[in-house]
Amino acid sequence: MAATSFHQAIGSIHAHGCHSSFGSQNGIRNLSVNMISRGFDVDVRLVARGNCSSGSWKLSVTHASGSHSSVADPVQIPSKNNSSDSKKKPHETALILIRHGESLWNEKNLFTGCVDVPLTQKGVEEAIEAGKRICNIPVDMIYTSALIRAQMTAMLAMTQHRRKKVPIITHSESEQAQRWSQIYSEETKKQSIPVIAAWQLNERMYGELQGLNKQETADRFGKEKVHEWRRSYDIPPPNGESLEMCAQRAVAYFKEQIEPQLLRGKNVMIAAHGNSLRSIIMYLDKLTSQEVISLELSTGIPMLYIFRDGKFIRRGSPVGPSEAGVYAYTKSLALYRQKLDEMFH
């Protein structure tokens, strides 16, 4: 599982040229690390410039192998005497997509659409498990739909995050709502994550099918007709949305509101729904309309994308791995960086 301990992730550490206390001996120094975790092998090298006490250290991945290759660029670790390093924006940011956990109408096999139905106990557990899988991936902003099942999923997932920041729903629907929900402590703001709820990320609106049992609907209208409504790209159910119509609003919102945050260096999580997320994945992975209609997303399974140089690199599987191996490298590297911070600062 992704919960790989630090001593399992770090295989060996060799230092050359530096005193064990990282003292003032001059010259070029390096610290080579071999990280071994389930399914991959990573070599990491630290190189010091100047003396060991005041030089800047650079972490770089020199080799990675296994079923999931690294997408991490070298990360500059700031020294105490070089404050400008800490102001540098990261080379890449994380985008996490999570379909909400099982809802009460999922359990009853009813068409849900935009009806605001909460999670089942299983859905709650799925959201918590999703949080465990992403607990070491940084999250700076959260976007959800306006529906409670997506918001519950986001909130429950963040209870498992190692940074223990508090997700807080922002209210911008009116000037009074903004004023009444304002936070006046800067320190508290630093320990919070803004959560933006947007109707554009809502599930596809199923029109006159909402609330109907899926099997009974198939018996009533015919399996082929119901399958056409559910799985075609551009044919909507009666008085409802097609996937194409859902994609128009979801992708437009992603481009206008979410992508600019990634460009600013923010790590973003989106908790939404099967069809709104399929629409966004269609944009990210450049899928055709025929490819996207066969795309299935499991409830409560997070997907990870890396946004780098204006491109999205998928690290996860839409159907979700049986084991969270896709996140193992991320966790090992995150733990390693944490140890480095403790060593040098």
C-alpha positions as a Markdown table, in Angstrom:
| # | Residue | x | y | z |
|---|---|---|---|---|
| 1 | Met | 0.0 | 0.0 | 0.0 |
| 2 | Ala | 1.0 | 3.6 | -0.3 |
| 3 | Ala | 1.7 | 3.8 | 3.5 |
| 4 | Thr | 5.3 | 2.9 | 3.0 |
| 5 | Ser | 7.5 | 3.8 | 6.0 |
| 6 | Phe | 10.5 | 6.0 | 5.6 |
| 7 | His | 13.0 | 3.2 | 6.5 |
| 8 | Gln | 11.5 | 1.0 | 3.7 |
| 9 | Ala | 11.8 | 3.8 | 1.2 |
| 10 | Ile | 15.4 | 4.7 | 1.9 |
| 11 | Gly | 17.8 | 2.0 | 1.0 |
| 12 | Ser | 21.2 | 3.5 | 1.6 |
| 13 | Ile | 22.9 | 6.9 | 2.2 |
| 14 | His | 26.5 | 7.7 | 1.3 |
| 15 | Ala | 28.2 | 11.1 | 2.0 |
| 16 | His | 31.4 | 12.2 | 0.4 |
| 17 | Gly | 33.5 | 15.2 | 1.4 |
| 18 | Cys | 31.4 | 16.4 | 4.3 |
| 19 | His | 31.8 | 16.0 | 8.0 |
| 20 | Ser | 29.0 | 13.9 | 9.5 |
| 21 | Ser | 27.6 | 16.9 | 11.3 |
| 22 | Phe | 27.6 | 18.8 | 7.9 |
| 23 | Gly | 30.3 | 21.2 | 9.2 |
| 24 | Ser | 32.4 | 23.8 | 7.4 |
| 25 | Gln | 34.8 | 21.6 | 5.3 |
| 26 | Asn | 35.1 | 23.2 | 1.9 |
| 27 | Gly | 34.8 | 21.7 | -1.6 |
| 28 | Ile | 32.1 | 20.0 | -3.6 |
| 29 | Arg | 30.0 | 17.6 | -1.6 |
| 30 | Asn | 27.4 | 15.2 | -2.6 |
| 31 | Leu | 25.0 | 12.9 | -0.8 |
| 32 | Ser | 23.8 | 9.9 | -2.9 |
| 33 | Val | 20.7 | 8.1 | -1.9 |
| 34 | Asn | 19.1 | 5.0 | -3.3 |
| 35 | Met | 15.4 | 4.8 | -2.6 |
| 36 | Ile | 13.7 | 1.4 | -2.9 |
| 37 | Ser | 9.9 | 1.0 | -2.6 |
| 38 | Arg | 7.5 | -1.5 | -3.9 |
| 39 | Gly | 7.6 | -1.6 | -7.7 |
| 40 | Phe | 10.3 | 1.0 | -8.3 |
| 41 | Asp | 13.9 | 2.0 | -7.6 |
| 42 | Val | 15.0 | 5.6 | -7.4 |
| 43 | Asp | 18.5 | 7.1 | -7.1 |
| 44 | Val | 18.6 | 10.6 | -5.6 |
| 45 | Arg | 21.7 | 12.8 | -5.4 |
| 46 | Leu | 22.3 | 15.8 | -3.3 |
| 47 | Val | 25.0 | 18.2 | -4.4 |
| 48 | Ala | 26.4 | 21.0 | -2.2 |
| 49 | Arg | 27.9 | 24.2 | -3.6 |
| 50 | Gly | 30.3 | 26.1 | -1.2 |
| 51 | Asn | 30.8 | 24.8 | 2.3 |
| 52 | Cys | 28.5 | 22.3 | 4.0 |
| 53 | Ser | 27.0 | 24.8 | 6.5 |
| 54 | Ser | 26.1 | 27.6 | 4.1 |
| 55 | Gly | 25.9 | 26.1 | 0.6 |
| 56 | Ser | 22.7 | 25.4 | -1.2 |
| 57 | Trp | 21.7 | 21.8 | -1.6 |
| 58 | Lys | 20.1 | 20.5 | -4.8 |
| 59 | Leu | 18.0 | 17.4 | -4.8 |
| 60 | Ser | 17.8 | 15.6 | -8.2 |
| 61 | Val | 16.4 | 12.3 | -9.3 |
| 62 | Thr | 19.1 | 10.6 | -11.4 |
| 63 | His | 17.4 | 7.4 | -12.1 |
| 64 | Ala | 13.9 | 5.9 | -11.6 |
| 65 | Ser | 12.6 | 2.5 | -12.7 |
| 66 | Gly | 9.4 | 0.5 | -12.2 |
| 67 | Ser | 5.8 | 0.5 | -13.4 |
| 68 | His | 5.4 | 4.2 | -12.7 |
| 69 | Ser | 8.3 | 6.5 | -13.8 |
| 70 | Ser | 9.1 | 9.7 | -12.0 |
| 71 | Val | 8.0 | 13.0 | -13.3 |
| 72 | Ala | 9.7 | 15.0 | -10.6 |
| 73 | Asp | 12.1 | 17.7 | -11.7 |
| 74 | Pro | 15.2 | 18.6 | -9.5 |
| 75 | Val | 13.9 | 20.4 | -6.5 |
| 76 | Gln | 16.0 | 23.2 | -4.9 |
| 77 | Ile | 16.3 | 22.8 | -1.2 |
| 78 | Pro | 16.8 | 26.3 | 0.3 |
| 79 | Ser | 19.6 | 27.0 | 2.7 |
| 80 | Lys | 19.3 | 29.2 | 5.7 |
| 81 | Asn | 21.4 | 31.9 | 4.2 |
| 82 | Asn | 19.6 | 32.0 | 0.8 |
| 83 | Ser | 16.1 | 33.3 | 1.3 |
| 84 | Ser | 15.6 | 33.9 | -2.4 |
| 85 | Asp | 15.5 | 30.1 | -3.0 |
| 86 | Ser | 12.3 | 29.7 | -1.0 |
| 87 | Lys | 10.6 | 32.2 | -3.2 |
| 88 | Lys | 11.1 | 30.1 | -6.4 |
| 89 | Lys | 7.9 | 28.6 | -7.7 |
| 90 | Pro | 7.9 | 24.8 | -8.1 |
| 91 | His | 8.6 | 23.4 | -11.5 |
| 92 | Glu | 5.4 | 21.3 | -11.4 |
| 93 | Thr | 2.1 | 21.2 | -9.6 |
| 94 | Ala | -0.3 | 18.4 | -8.7 |
| 95 | Leu | -3.9 | 18.0 | -9.9 |
| 96 | Ile | -6.0 | 15.4 | -8.0 |
| 97 | Leu | -9.3 | 14.2 | -9.3 |
| 98 | Ile | -11.7 | 12.3 | -7.1 |
| 99 | Arg | -15.2 | 11.0 | -7.9 |
| 100 | His | -17.4 | 11.2 | -4.8 |
| 101 | Gly | -17.9 | 8.1 | -2.7 |
| 102 | Glu | -21.1 | 6.0 | -3.1 |
| 103 | Ser | -24.3 | 8.0 | -2.5 |
| 104 | Leu | -27.6 | 6.8 | -1.1 |
| 105 | Trp | -29.1 | 6.8 | -4.6 |
| 106 | Asn | -26.0 | 4.9 | -6.0 |
| 107 | Glu | -26.8 | 2.3 | -3.5 |
| 108 | Lys | -30.5 | 2.2 | -4.5 |
| 109 | Asn | -29.6 | 2.1 | -8.3 |
| 110 | Leu | -31.4 | 5.3 | -9.0 |
| 111 | Phe | -30.6 | 8.0 | -11.5 |
| 112 | Thr | -29.2 | 10.8 | -9.4 |
| 113 | Gly | -28.0 | 13.6 | -11.6 |
| 114 | Cys | -28.3 | 17.0 | -10.0 |
| 115 | Val | -30.4 | 15.8 | -7.1 |
| 116 | Asp | -28.5 | 16.6 | -3.9 |
| 117 | Val | -28.1 | 13.2 | -2.2 |
| 118 | Pro | -25.5 | 12.5 | 0.6 |
| 119 | Leu | -23.0 | 9.6 | 0.9 |
| 120 | Thr | -23.7 | 6.2 | 2.3 |
| 121 | Gln | -21.5 | 4.7 | 5.1 |
| 122 | Lys | -19.6 | 3.0 | 2.3 |
| 123 | Gly | -19.2 | 6.3 | 0.6 |
| 124 | Val | -17.8 | 7.9 | 3.7 |
| 125 | Glu | -15.3 | 5.0 | 4.0 |
| 126 | Glu | -14.3 | 5.4 | 0.4 |
| 127 | Ala | -13.7 | 9.1 | 0.9 |
| 128 | Ile | -11.5 | 8.5 | 3.9 |
| 129 | Glu | -9.6 | 5.8 | 2.0 |
| 130 | Ala | -9.1 | 8.3 | -0.9 |
| 131 | Gly | -7.7 | 10.7 | 1.6 |
| 132 | Lys | -5.2 | 8.2 | 2.8 |
| 133 | Arg | -4.0 | 7.6 | -0.7 |
| 134 | Ile | -3.3 | 11.3 | -1.3 |
| 135 | Cys | -2.2 | 12.3 | 2.2 |
| 136 | Asn | 1.3 | 13.2 | 1.1 |
| 137 | Ile | 0.4 | 15.1 | -2.0 |
| 138 | Pro | 0.3 | 18.8 | -1.4 |
| 139 | Val | -3.1 | 20.5 | -1.7 |
| 140 | Asp | -3.4 | 24.3 | -1.8 |
| 141 | Met | -6.9 | 24.7 | -3.2 |
| 142 | Ile | -10.0 | 22.4 | -3.5 |
| 143 | Tyr | -12.8 | 22.7 | -6.0 |
| 144 | Thr | -16.0 | 20.8 | -5.6 |
| 145 | Ser | -19.4 | 20.8 | -7.2 |
| 146 | Ala | -22.4 | 22.4 | -5.5 |
| 147 | Leu | -23.7 | 19.0 | -4.4 |
| 148 | Ile | -23.2 | 17.6 | -0.9 |
| 149 | Arg | -21.8 | 14.2 | -1.9 |
| 150 | Ala | -18.8 | 15.8 | -3.6 |
| 151 | Gln | -18.3 | 18.3 | -0.8 |
| 152 | Met | -18.5 | 15.5 | 1.8 |
| 153 | Thr | -15.9 | 13.5 | -0.1 |
| 154 | Ala | -13.5 | 16.4 | -0.3 |
| 155 | Met | -13.9 | 17.2 | 3.5 |
| 156 | Leu | -13.5 | 13.6 | 4.6 |
| 157 | Ala | -10.5 | 13.0 | 2.4 |
| 158 | Met | -8.7 | 16.0 | 3.8 |
| 159 | Thr | -9.1 | 14.7 | 7.4 |
| 160 | Gln | -6.4 | 12.2 | 6.4 |
| 161 | His | -3.9 | 14.7 | 5.0 |
| 162 | Arg | -0.6 | 14.9 | 6.9 |
| 163 | Arg | -0.5 | 18.7 | 6.8 |
| 164 | Lys | -3.7 | 18.8 | 8.9 |
| 165 | Lys | -4.9 | 22.0 | 7.2 |
| 166 | Val | -8.6 | 22.8 | 7.6 |
| 167 | Pro | -10.7 | 22.9 | 4.4 |
| 168 | Ile | -13.0 | 25.9 | 4.5 |
| 169 | Ile | -15.8 | 26.5 | 2.0 |
| 170 | Thr | -15.6 | 30.0 | 0.6 |
| 171 | His | -18.9 | 32.0 | 0.2 |
| 172 | Ser | -18.8 | 34.6 | -2.5 |
| 173 | Glu | -22.5 | 34.5 | -3.4 |
| 174 | Ser | -23.0 | 38.0 | -2.0 |
| 175 | Glu | -21.0 | 40.8 | -0.4 |
| 176 | Gln | -22.6 | 40.0 | 3.0 |
| 177 | Ala | -21.7 | 36.3 | 2.7 |
| 178 | Gln | -18.1 | 37.3 | 2.0 |
| 179 | Arg | -17.9 | 39.6 | 4.9 |
| 180 | Trp | -19.6 | 37.3 | 7.4 |
| 181 | Ser | -17.3 | 34.4 | 6.5 |
| 182 | Gln | -14.1 | 36.4 | 6.5 |
| 183 | Ile | -11.1 | 35.1 | 8.5 |
| 184 | Tyr | -9.2 | 37.8 | 10.4 |
| 185 | Ser | -6.2 | 35.7 | 11.6 |
| 186 | Glu | -3.3 | 35.5 | 9.2 |
| 187 | Glu | -2.0 | 32.5 | 11.0 |
| 188 | Thr | -5.3 | 30.7 | 10.8 |
| 189 | Lys | -5.4 | 31.5 | 7.0 |
| 190 | Lys | -2.1 | 29.7 | 6.6 |
| 191 | Gln | -3.5 | 26.6 | 8.2 |
| 192 | Ser | -6.6 | 26.6 | 6.0 |
| 193 | Ile | -7.4 | 25.4 | 2.5 |
| 194 | Pro | -10.0 | 27.3 | 0.5 |
| 195 | Val | -12.8 | 25.2 | -0.9 |
| 196 | Ile | -14.7 | 26.6 | -3.9 |
| 197 | Ala | -18.0 | 25.0 | -4.8 |
| 198 | Ala | -19.1 | 25.5 | -8.4 |
| 199 | Trp | -22.3 | 24.3 | -10.0 |
| 200 | Gln | -20.4 | 23.9 | -13.3 |
| 201 | Leu | -18.7 | 20.8 | -11.8 |
| 202 | Asn | -22.1 | 19.3 | -10.9 |
| 203 | Glu | -23.1 | 15.9 | -12.3 |
| 204 | Arg | -24.8 | 15.7 | -15.6 |
| 205 | Met | -28.5 | 16.6 | -15.3 |
| 206 | Tyr | -30.5 | 13.5 | -16.1 |
| 207 | Gly | -33.8 | 15.3 | -16.7 |
| 208 | Glu | -36.9 | 13.2 | -16.4 |
| 209 | Leu | -34.7 | 10.1 | -15.4 |
| 210 | Gln | -33.7 | 11.6 | -12.1 |
| 211 | Gly | -35.1 | 9.5 | -9.2 |
| 212 | Leu | -36.1 | 6.6 | -11.5 |
| 213 | Asn | -34.7 | 3.1 | -10.9 |
| 214 | Lys | -32.2 | 2.3 | -13.6 |
| 215 | Gln | -33.5 | -1.3 | -14.2 |
| 216 | Glu | -37.1 | -0.2 | -14.2 |
| 217 | Thr | -36.3 | 2.6 | -16.6 |
| 218 | Ala | -34.6 | 0.1 | -19.0 |
| 219 | Asp | -37.7 | -2.2 | -18.7 |
| 220 | Arg | -40.0 | 0.8 | -19.5 |
| 221 | Phe | -38.1 | 2.5 | -22.3 |
| 222 | Gly | -36.0 | -0.4 | -23.6 |
| 223 | Lys | -32.3 | -1.2 | -22.8 |
| 224 | Glu | -31.0 | 0.2 | -26.0 |
| 225 | Lys | -32.7 | 3.6 | -25.5 |
| 226 | Val | -31.5 | 3.9 | -21.9 |
| 227 | His | -28.0 | 2.8 | -22.9 |
| 228 | Glu | -28.1 | 5.5 | -25.7 |
| 229 | Trp | -29.1 | 8.2 | -23.2 |
| 230 | Arg | -26.4 | 7.1 | -20.7 |
| 231 | Arg | -23.5 | 6.3 | -23.0 |
| 232 | Ser | -23.8 | 8.4 | -26.1 |
| 233 | Tyr | -21.9 | 11.6 | -26.3 |
| 234 | Asp | -24.4 | 14.0 | -27.8 |
| 235 | Ile | -27.9 | 12.5 | -27.1 |
| 236 | Pro | -29.6 | 13.8 | -23.9 |
| 237 | Pro | -32.3 | 12.1 | -21.9 |
| 238 | Pro | -35.7 | 13.8 | -21.9 |
| 239 | Asn | -35.3 | 17.4 | -20.7 |
| 240 | Gly | -31.7 | 16.5 | -19.5 |
| 241 | Glu | -28.1 | 17.0 | -20.5 |
| 242 | Ser | -26.0 | 15.0 | -22.9 |
| 243 | Leu | -22.3 | 14.3 | -21.9 |
| 244 | Glu | -21.4 | 16.9 | -24.6 |
| 245 | Met | -23.5 | 19.6 | -22.8 |
| 246 | Cys | -22.0 | 18.6 | -19.4 |
| 247 | Ala | -18.5 | 18.9 | -20.9 |
| 248 | Gln | -19.1 | 22.3 | -22.3 |
| 249 | Arg | -19.7 | 23.8 | -18.8 |
| 250 | Ala | -17.2 | 21.7 | -16.9 |
| 251 | Val | -14.3 | 22.1 | -19.2 |
| 252 | Ala | -15.0 | 25.8 | -19.7 |
| 253 | Tyr | -14.9 | 26.3 | -15.9 |
| 254 | Phe | -11.7 | 24.2 | -15.6 |
| 255 | Lys | -10.0 | 26.4 | -18.3 |
| 256 | Glu | -11.2 | 29.7 | -16.8 |
| 257 | Gln | -10.9 | 29.1 | -13.1 |
| 258 | Ile | -8.7 | 26.0 | -12.3 |
| 259 | Glu | -6.0 | 25.9 | -14.9 |
| 260 | Pro | -4.9 | 29.5 | -14.0 |
| 261 | Gln | -4.3 | 28.3 | -10.4 |
| 262 | Leu | -2.1 | 25.5 | -11.6 |
| 263 | Leu | -0.1 | 28.0 | -13.7 |
| 264 | Arg | 0.4 | 30.1 | -10.5 |
| 265 | Gly | 2.0 | 27.0 | -8.8 |
| 266 | Lys | -1.1 | 25.9 | -6.8 |
| 267 | Asn | -1.7 | 22.2 | -6.1 |
| 268 | Val | -5.4 | 21.6 | -6.8 |
| 269 | Met | -7.9 | 18.8 | -5.8 |
| 270 | Ile | -11.2 | 18.5 | -7.6 |
| 271 | Ala | -13.9 | 16.4 | -6.0 |
| 272 | Ala | -16.8 | 16.0 | -8.4 |
| 273 | His | -18.8 | 13.4 | -10.4 |
| 274 | Gly | -18.5 | 10.7 | -13.0 |
| 275 | Asn | -19.6 | 12.8 | -16.0 |
| 276 | Ser | -18.1 | 16.2 | -15.0 |
| 277 | Leu | -14.8 | 14.4 | -14.3 |
| 278 | Arg | -15.0 | 12.4 | -17.5 |
| 279 | Ser | -15.4 | 15.7 | -19.3 |
| 280 | Ile | -12.3 | 17.2 | -17.7 |
| 281 | Ile | -10.3 | 14.0 | -18.3 |
| 282 | Met | -11.3 | 14.2 | -22.0 |
| 283 | Tyr | -9.7 | 17.6 | -22.1 |
| 284 | Leu | -6.6 | 16.6 | -20.1 |
| 285 | Asp | -5.9 | 13.4 | -22.0 |
| 286 | Lys | -7.2 | 14.7 | -25.4 |
| 287 | Leu | -9.7 | 11.9 | -25.8 |
| 288 | Thr | -12.1 | 11.7 | -28.6 |
| 289 | Ser | -15.9 | 11.6 | -28.1 |
| 290 | Gln | -15.8 | 7.9 | -28.8 |
| 291 | Glu | -13.1 | 7.3 | -26.3 |
| 292 | Val | -14.7 | 9.2 | -23.4 |
| 293 | Ile | -18.0 | 7.4 | -23.5 |
| 294 | Ser | -16.2 | 4.2 | -22.6 |
| 295 | Leu | -14.3 | 5.8 | -19.8 |
| 296 | Glu | -15.4 | 4.5 | -16.3 |
| 297 | Leu | -14.5 | 6.2 | -13.0 |
| 298 | Ser | -14.7 | 4.3 | -9.7 |
| 299 | Thr | -16.2 | 6.0 | -6.7 |
| 300 | Gly | -13.6 | 7.2 | -4.2 |
| 301 | Ile | -10.5 | 6.4 | -6.3 |
| 302 | Pro | -8.2 | 9.5 | -6.7 |
| 303 | Met | -6.4 | 10.2 | -9.9 |
| 304 | Leu | -3.2 | 12.1 | -10.0 |
| 305 | Tyr | -2.0 | 14.4 | -12.8 |
| 306 | Ile | 1.2 | 16.4 | -12.9 |
| 307 | Phe | 1.0 | 19.8 | -14.5 |
| 308 | Arg | 4.4 | 20.8 | -15.9 |
| 309 | Asp | 5.4 | 23.3 | -18.6 |
| 310 | Gly | 1.8 | 23.7 | -19.6 |
| 311 | Lys | 1.2 | 20.0 | -20.1 |
| 312 | Phe | -0.8 | 17.4 | -18.0 |
| 313 | Ile | 0.9 | 14.1 | -17.3 |
| 314 | Arg | -1.4 | 11.4 | -16.0 |
| 315 | Arg | 0.1 | 9.3 | -13.1 |
| 316 | Gly | -3.0 | 7.4 | -12.2 |
| 317 | Ser | -5.5 | 5.0 | -13.8 |
| 318 | Pro | -9.1 | 6.0 | -14.3 |
| 319 | Val | -10.4 | 2.7 | -13.0 |
| 320 | Gly | -8.1 | 2.8 | -10.0 |
| 321 | Pro | -5.3 | 0.4 | -9.1 |
| 322 | Ser | -6.0 | -2.4 | -6.7 |
| 323 | Glu | -3.1 | -1.1 | -4.7 |
| 324 | Ala | -2.2 | 2.6 | -4.4 |
| 325 | Gly | 1.2 | 1.9 | -6.0 |
| 326 | Val | 0.8 | 4.9 | -8.3 |
| 327 | Tyr | 1.2 | 7.1 | -5.2 |
| 328 | Ala | 4.1 | 5.1 | -3.6 |
| 329 | Tyr | 6.8 | 7.1 | -5.3 |
| 330 | Thr | 5.2 | 10.4 | -4.3 |
| 331 | Lys | 5.0 | 9.4 | -0.7 |
| 332 | Ser | 8.5 | 8.1 | -0.5 |
| 333 | Leu | 9.9 | 11.2 | -2.0 |
| 334 | Ala | 7.8 | 13.4 | 0.2 |
| 335 | Leu | 9.0 | 11.6 | 3.3 |
| 336 | Tyr | 12.6 | 11.9 | 2.1 |
| 337 | Arg | 12.3 | 15.6 | 1.6 |
| 338 | Gln | 10.8 | 16.0 | 5.1 |
| 339 | Lys | 13.9 | 14.2 | 6.5 |
| 340 | Leu | 16.2 | 16.4 | 4.5 |
| 341 | Asp | 14.4 | 19.5 | 5.9 |
| 342 | Glu | 15.0 | 18.2 | 9.4 |
| 343 | Met | 18.7 | 17.5 | 8.7 |
| 344 | Phe | 19.6 | 20.8 | 7.2 |
| 345 | His | 17.3 | 23.3 | 9.0 |
